[in-house]
């Protein structure tokens, strides 16, 4: 069994000609063509999508975890700040309503007042 990897343009835009799997001098079990549009290789698992070693992936994972951790801390600090500001705003408001200078009266009391004058 063998597979044909078609030609492609590498990430550096260099044309790479097509090849057959397994490659001459390569692993005889690597009979599948794996990879992406900009990198192709022979592999022994048809579901293999990433040609890099696991150590490289580990550093990507650590970088992602550090980035997500920083984002989580910033979000947490933002939420705490908003909560503190809301508390300070609510605690410094006067408890009683402000006097607007207008007294509210019902319509019935207004007619009694006008009949007195």
PEZI-V605597 format. One line per field, one symbol per residue. ss: DSSP state (a for helix, b for strand, c for the rest). psi: psi as a letter, one per 30 degrees, with the letter a starting at -180 (. if undefined). A space follows every 10 residues. Layout:
ss=???
psi=???
This chain:
ss=ccbbbccbbc ccccbbccbb bccccccccc cbbbbccccb bbbccccccc cccaaaaaaa aaaaaaaaaa aaaaaaaaaa aaaaaaaaaa aacccccccc ccccccaaaa aaaaaac
psi=kllkklllkl fghkkklllk kllkgakffi gkjlaafgkl lklfjfgkfk gllfeeeeee eeeeeeeeee eeeeeeeeee eeeeeeeeee ffkkelkkjf fkkklleefe eeeffe.
